[in-house]
């Protein structure tokens, strides 16, 4: 980002005295030239940088239309989450560890969930499985609580919310909780699991959000609740 400042270097008393000398018209004309030259230079710098700034993220119209976006998965360390934007929605992408994946099958956890088998239509068929994902190690979710549309907080550490907490998501607004597959717990306001958007992979580290695998036709509009 290029910042254009309207403030110039501070002047000491001697410099200020020099500027007060001479005819008033000469001072005004000289100051105008300084300001005009500086403004043109700053504008030129912004225009020169704009093509690079514009390439940093997808065009707003493309995002609004739901055009697919590509995410480099190599930047996500095991156990970490990143957040990207698609269709103006926050998209959570988590690189799940073997320990996290093993915990998703724990019978104690499953007994605490409202829809452990993902029977409700909150994901495409290709993510209707025990890990709610195409590749178990990568979780992809629409990060919008199914209660009132708040954005849940990634809280992966077991025990962070009490001894029985296995790690997952907490919605601070009204206390809804989800596990690390986006499955909602029982006894919370949210009625449904977090949605899984359409997505696919291109290579080992390239995730395409908004594009189904070949032969699939899932749309986010098909979920029961967003």
Secondary structure, 3 states (H helix, E strand, C coil): CCCCCCCCCCCCHHHHHHHCCCCHHHHHHHHHHHHHHHHHHHHHHHHHHHHHHHCCCCCHHHHHHCCCEEEEHHHCCCCCEEEEEECCEEEEEEECCHHHHHHCCCHHHHHHECCCCCCCCCCCHHHCCCCCCCCCCEEEEECCCCCCCCCCEEECCCCCCCCCCCCEEECCCCCCEEECCCCEECCCCCCCCCCCCCEEECCCCEEEECCCCCCCCCCHHHCCCC
